Amino acid sequence: MGRLRFLLKLAFICNLCFLLVQFSRYINMSKGFESIIKSIIPLGMMVAFPLNIITLIIATVMLIRQKKIWKELPPYLFIINLIILLSQFFFLF
């Protein structure tokens, strides 16, 4: 698996953690979920945003310079990460 594909998948997992953290703000979590939320907060809040930006910039540059073709990357992950990046801008700024 290529490094860029790995980064896209890692950014997707971090973005899911970010969405879980944001979702947990709006609902009351019972005692059983507190430890899970405490363990995903650093991954979702500190790692997701910078990793997502870096990964999408690298992927976009590689696609523009035609070093990678669209079929080599998982296009659904690229698009989902882009949509989540927009929501990260909304929640964080």
Buried (B, 14 or more C-beta within 10 A) or exposed (E): EEEBBEBBBBBBBBBBBBBBBBEBEEEEEEEEEEEEBEEBBEBBBEBBBEBBBEBBEBBEEBBEEEEBEEEEBBEEBBEBBEEBBEEBEEEEE
